[in-house]
Amino acid sequence: VILSKVCGTDVLTYSRSSEHKLFYINGGAVDKVSFCKSLKLSNAVRCFSPSNLKEWEILYTNDCSLGIYLGMSLEKPRRAGRKILLGSETKESKNGDAGHKGHSTDDNHDSVSLLEPKIMGIAVPGMFILCCGLLCPCFRSKRKEASRAVLEPSSMDSVPSAELNSASENIPYRLDSPLRGPGSPLRMPATPLRVPPSPSRFSMSPQMKRIGSVHLNMNQVMKATENFSPLLQIGEGGFGTVYRAQLQDGQVVAIKRAKKEHICALQSEFSSEVELLAKIEHRNLVKLLGYVDKGHERILITEHVANGTLREHLDGQHGRILDFNQRLEISIDVTHALTYLHLYAEKQIIHRDVKSSNILLTETFRAKVADFGFAKVGPTGPDETHIVTKVKGTAGYLDPEYLRTYQLTPKSDVYSFGILIIEILTGRRPVELRRDANERVTVRWAFKHYNEGNVVELLDPLINEAVNVGILSKMFSLAFQCAAPTRADRPNMKQVGEQLWGIRMDYLKSVRRG
Ligand SMILES: Nc1ncnc2c1ncn2[C@@H]1O[C@H](COP(=O)(O)OP(=O)(O)OP(=O)(O)O)[C@@H](O)[C@H]1O
């Protein structure tokens, strides 16, 4: 094996045969220690690509005793905890990154104004965020709201890079209620085979003309939800309360009603969800059927997905535990949904909140990605690689590069997806504060075991079947590629899907072999 790569200012070359291992920097032979030092210093992870990752990985971990992941952004122990930051309504400014072309977007009116941009740049780390999370009644009272983070890019020009780095070192992780115990891709034309919405079955309200197949006015919504009866309530999220409702023709739908107190703050989340959902149609995405936007009411009517969230299933809340095959199929469904959003939708859409509680399952365990409140249209110009926008998402799933640079690309969803695969395989939330310190950040814990060759120990103990080690290793390897600290090192969603199909083939063969 000969590996050679330009990394930073050096050309690093490594040659391995059955007898010898040789190390070179810029053509000169060096000893292993110097080579490994250089590999680490040159931030070599940035040099990897999925095609050569495996070989470099062997070198990196076996010969240099470094961890691809641990050697990078997770090296310093982070203070885990519930850290939430809400943005102000200040417009975003252009990012001064000359190396990349991007455009700045306006996310104003997205969220409750708590912090001035300048203060934010200085106070991003730790305590202040923590205090906001604890003191602000909106956050204290609603578990779901505390999960999401928003950071502004508007202060970037005035913030020294060291502070930005320290912000990125303090990725605000969220601990969900610990129910488990301790614990630029080619743009493709829009799909020509869009299924037209079925004919309207309800009286049209003036606000409803443009969208969906279900048209209800407020009175009809009240009737369908029995005046928003708590008995019909099926969930509560950052946006509002979700009800299960049966319409006059028998169709069962989910009705999501924005919380009154947050209507202004959530207006853009509502509009974003309506505008984006209206344009998409895919079997692995929750379909928007209609909406009401009148007076103080913001209501979304979506298809009802009957079998709860993926997170609930991982927590064992639905009785039967998901087997490995179901977990693999769910992962593949999510890649299909995200590939569609990134590559095949009319405009490129970045979801920004890919996580297990936003994956809904059907009765046959097919997955549908829900919750487009944070979704954003991707770069539109042919030369644009990213957009510059507030950081939004859920702690633990947030792309560290986006967090640090405010540059959003579809690769941020890829990062979240990597974290999601680890969650699906291990059953653990991205952050589990009740565990021992070395197990709290799940990706870090998993990578350590993976490096040591202990993948079987990573498998969710609730899975009651033997899974082929090679297949598990491939799944974890893919997850770590997706969750690489730098977006250039992550595959795109289509490639991820292709890799998962390959893994599925291997899995099916291994099952047949017994
Ligand atoms: N279309 C749907 N069909 C069935 N249940 C749903 C549907 N949409 C939401 N739910 C249920 O309602 C809950 C709340 O959903 P919602 O999207 O508002 O919040 P969330 O994604 O859980 O949290 P957050 O908005 O803070 O990220 C979900 O966890 C799920 O149990």
The ligand as an SDF file (V2000), in Angstrom:
LIG
                    3D

 31 33  0  0  0  0  0  0  0  0999 V2000
  -47.4360   14.1090   11.1090 N   0  0  0  0  0  0  0  0  0  0  0  0
  -47.4110   13.5610   12.3270 C   0  0  0  0  0  0  0  0  0  0  0  0
  -48.0010   12.3630   12.5440 N   0  0  0  0  0  0  0  0  0  0  0  0
  -47.9920   11.8060   13.7840 C   0  0  0  0  0  0  0  0  0  0  0  0
  -47.4160   12.3610   14.8710 N   0  0  0  0  0  0  0  0  0  0  0  0
  -46.8070   13.5430   14.7200 C   0  0  0  0  0  0  0  0  0  0  0  0
  -46.7690   14.2110   13.4580 C   0  0  0  0  0  0  0  0  0  0  0  0
  -46.0850   15.3610   13.5980 N   0  0  0  0  0  0  0  0  0  0  0  0
  -45.7120   15.4050   14.8880 C   0  0  0  0  0  0  0  0  0  0  0  0
  -46.1390   14.3270   15.5730 N   0  0  0  0  0  0  0  0  0  0  0  0
  -45.9310   14.0410   17.0080 C   0  0  0  0  0  0  0  0  0  0  0  0
  -45.8690   15.2640   17.7000 O   0  0  0  0  0  0  0  0  0  0  0  0
  -44.5960   15.4150   18.3480 C   0  0  0  0  0  0  0  0  0  0  0  0
  -44.1510   16.8520   18.2630 C   0  0  0  0  0  0  0  0  0  0  0  0
  -43.8040   17.1330   16.9130 O   0  0  0  0  0  0  0  0  0  0  0  0
  -43.0970   18.4790   16.4990 P   0  0  0  0  0  0  0  0  0  0  0  0
  -42.6470   18.3340   15.0860 O   0  0  0  0  0  0  0  0  0  0  0  0
  -43.9760   19.6190   16.8010 O   0  0  0  0  0  0  0  0  0  0  0  0
  -41.9380   18.5910   17.5250 O   0  0  0  0  0  0  0  0  0  0  0  0
  -40.5270   17.8710   17.6730 P   0  0  0  0  0  0  0  0  0  0  0  0
  -39.9000   17.7040   16.3140 O   0  0  0  0  0  0  0  0  0  0  0  0
  -40.6980   16.6460   18.4800 O   0  0  0  0  0  0  0  0  0  0  0  0
  -39.7480   18.9280   18.5350 O   0  0  0  0  0  0  0  0  0  0  0  0
  -39.0720   20.2640   18.0080 P   0  0  0  0  0  0  0  0  0  0  0  0
  -40.1080   20.9840   17.1680 O   0  0  0  0  0  0  0  0  0  0  0  0
  -38.7330   20.9830   19.2330 O   0  0  0  0  0  0  0  0  0  0  0  0
  -37.9100   19.8050   17.2070 O   0  0  0  0  0  0  0  0  0  0  0  0
  -43.6680   14.4490   17.6260 C   0  0  0  0  0  0  0  0  0  0  0  0
  -42.6320   14.0380   18.4810 O   0  0  0  0  0  0  0  0  0  0  0  0
  -44.6170   13.3170   17.2620 C   0  0  0  0  0  0  0  0  0  0  0  0
  -44.7870   12.4780   18.3640 O   0  0  0  0  0  0  0  0  0  0  0  0
  1  2  1  0
  2  3  1  0
  2  7  2  0
  3  4  2  0
  4  5  1  0
  5  6  2  0
  6  7  1  0
  6 10  1  0
  7  8  1  0
  8  9  2  0
  9 10  1  0
 10 11  1  0
 11 12  1  0
 11 30  1  0
 12 13  1  0
 13 14  1  0
 13 28  1  0
 14 15  1  0
 15 16  1  0
 16 17  2  0
 16 18  1  0
 16 19  1  0
 19 20  1  0
 20 21  2  0
 20 22  1  0
 20 23  1  0
 23 24  1  0
 24 25  2  0
 24 26  1  0
 24 27  1  0
 28 29  1  0
 28 30  1  0
 30 31  1  0
M  END
$$$$
